[in-house]
Amino acid sequence: MTTNKTNERNETTTTHTPGPWHIDNETDYRIYVESSFGVIAKVGPFAEIDDEDKANARLIAAAPDLLAACEEATSLLDAHVNDHTVGVDSMVTVDMSAIAELLETLQAAIAKAKGTTI
């Protein structure tokens, strides 16, 4: 279930069913994307499912992971781009372990969406 809320800065935020989401109950005609809260989406036509249907289901199932990874990347980049207290070489002082962890998160979310492994 998706709802819109306004936060303390009067910005509209969207909430969705919490992840993780996963593919479950795949049949010849439908793929169900589910969470611990129930069915998120049903993918597939009334004919047999094909590779495109499976790819769509993987992308839907990866949505919470992709959103979280993008939010982490945005936060990290924003902190460094908008940090005017350091010199031009501020990116040199970036915590490389935070970058490595973020890269791993991004790669895992992309792999989940594509149905591959890192």
Sequence and secondary structure as in RCSB ss.txt:
>XXXX:A:sequence
MTTNKTNERNETTTTHTPGPWHIDNETDYRIYVESSFGVIAKVGPFAEIDDEDKANARLIAAAPDLLAACEEATS
LLDAHVNDHTVGVDSMVTVDMSAIAELLETLQAAIAKAKGTTI
>XXXX:A:secstr
  EEEE TTS EEEE   S  EEE   SS EEEEETTEEEEEE  SS   HHHHHHHHHHHHHHHHHHHHHHHHH
HHHHHHT TTS GGGGGGS HHHHHHHHHHHHHHHHHHHT   
